Amino acid sequence: MSGLWCTVILGANWEARLNEKDVLDGDIYGMIAPYATANLWWWPYKRKFHHRYYDVVPANSTAQQGFQNTFSVTQLEATAAITMLNSGKYLATSNMLAEEIFFWAMVRAGHLQYG
């Protein structure tokens, strides 16, 4: 029998929203190293990052095999974003608007705290 078996259960956290300067002038290794896995998502036009990390969830705290957060955009948002991203080769403002759509979709889904 073959397959992928997890040896730990991981939970995701999207909460940390950081100023670009604090990340670039800060200890990036120190922000990532304590976790099983972590990354920084960059919002270049907002000059912000959000820190996404996964940490081990105690096996006896849940019957779930793992956790995953995701976000969705509406069909209208998706069509607009694809059109703008494709036109971003020619107009930087298209990329700015697409970033706004994705950012607010994540806020709406509860993955980012605004403020």
C-alpha positions in Angstrom: 0.0 0.0 0.0 1.4 3.4 -0.9 0.2 6.8 0.1 0.9 10.0 2.0 0.5 9.8 5.8 0.9 12.7 8.0 3.0 12.4 11.1 1.7 15.7 12.6 -1.5 17.7 12.4 -0.9 21.3 11.4 -3.2 24.3 11.8 -2.8 27.6 9.8 -2.8 31.1 11.1 -3.4 34.2 8.9 -3.7 36.8 11.6 -0.4 38.7 11.6 -0.5 41.6 9.2 2.8 43.6 9.1 4.2 46.8 7.7 6.6 46.2 4.8 9.4 48.1 6.5 9.1 46.0 9.7 9.5 42.8 7.7 12.3 44.0 5.4 14.3 45.5 8.3 13.4 42.8 10.7 14.4 39.3 11.6 12.7 37.2 8.8 14.4 34.0 9.9 13.1 34.6 13.5 9.5 35.0 12.1 9.6 31.7 10.2 11.9 29.4 12.2 9.7 28.7 15.2 7.0 27.1 13.1 6.6 23.8 11.3 6.3 25.9 8.1 5.7 29.6 7.5 5.7 32.2 4.8 5.2 35.9 4.2 2.7 37.0 1.6 3.5 40.4 0.1 1.0 43.1 -0.9 3.4 45.4 -2.7 1.0 48.3 -3.4 -0.2 48.3 0.2 3.3 48.0 1.5 2.2 45.2 3.8 2.9 41.6 4.4 0.8 39.0 6.1 2.5 36.2 8.0 1.0 32.8 7.4 2.3 30.0 9.5 1.4 26.4 10.3 2.0 25.0 13.7 1.5 21.6 15.2 -1.9 20.9 16.7 -1.9 18.5 19.7 -3.2 15.1 18.3 -5.5 14.6 21.2 -7.2 18.0 20.7 -9.1 17.1 17.5 -10.2 14.1 15.4 -9.4 16.1 12.2 -6.4 15.0 10.1 -5.4 18.5 9.3 -6.6 22.1 8.8 -6.5 24.4 5.8 -7.7 28.0 5.4 -8.6 29.3 2.0 -10.4 32.2 0.5 -12.7 32.6 -2.4 -13.5 35.3 -4.9 -16.8 35.7 -6.7 -17.1 34.9 -10.4 -17.2 38.7 -11.1 -14.1 39.3 -9.0 -12.3 36.4 -10.6 -13.1 37.6 -14.2 -12.1 41.2 -13.3 -8.9 40.0 -11.6 -7.8 37.8 -14.5 -8.5 40.5 -17.0 -6.6 43.1 -14.9 -3.7 40.7 -14.2 -3.4 40.0 -17.9 -3.4 43.7 -18.7 -0.9 44.3 -15.9 1.8 43.6 -18.5 1.0 47.1 -19.9 -0.5 49.1 -17.0 0.7 49.0 -13.4 -2.6 50.3 -12.2 -4.2 47.0 -13.3 -2.0 45.1 -10.9 -2.9 47.5 -8.1 -6.6 47.0 -8.7 -6.2 43.2 -8.8 -4.3 43.3 -5.5 -7.2 45.3 -4.0 -9.7 42.6 -5.1 -7.7 39.8 -3.6 -6.9 41.7 -0.4 -10.5 42.6 0.3 -11.6 39.0 -0.6 -9.3 37.8 2.1 -10.6 40.4 4.6 -14.2 39.4 3.7 -13.3 35.7 4.3 -11.9 36.5 7.7 -8.3 35.6 6.8 -6.9 39.1 7.3 -7.7 41.7 9.9 -8.0 45.2 8.4 -6.5 48.1 10.2 
